[in-house]
């Protein structure tokens, strides 16, 4: 099955480079581009891609607002590309429902792998910064000492992350999987650690996301870190 990708970045050279990196794979089709967030949303509505590669800092409408709209309308999954591993705007994009993020310096192989994983419903966070990102996010919540950007938070965060997890009624196994997500583990790593199949892992992830009201596994990981589950 061909994965349809929309590239949103305000630099034409970067869009062209990403297109070349993806274009060599027979299973991936770049269906469109956008130079700002408004065009990204409009093209997502028209083209209905599977994955949007989203820059964060763009004119007219930034990548955070564009991500919030695209995810909110169920148009596509969003994979954020950024120059900075701990750019404060990354936090906003993850709060807005992005399936994950990669550094723009990533290799073609890593980019293709990330696109496939996001299209398959498995979030991606650059492995070299996963734990640092989640730790920094936990300190950036209201009352913390991190990023001042206080956009959308995972469902129920106002009542306290721990209360949200408790009210969700997760099973013991789902709590184990949530803890693994908080540690930045992939479905394959979770399956190996818990001695279950990847299909079973995907089912647990799907169920716990629905119970927690999170739109992505990254949001669930952040919520878990805030609740002290890791």
Secondary structure, 3 states (H helix, E strand, C coil): CCEEEEEECCCHHHHHHHHHHHHCCCCEEEEEEECCHHHHHHHHHHHCCCEEEEECCCCCCCHHHHHHHHHHCCCCEEEEEECCCCCHHHHHHHHCCCCEEEECCCCHHHHHHHHHHHHCCCCEECCCCHHHHHHHHHHHCCCCCCCCCCCCCCCCHHHCHHHHHHHHCCCHHHHHHHHHHHCCCCHHHHHHHHCCCHHHHHHHHHHHHHHHCCCCHHHHHHHHHHCCCC
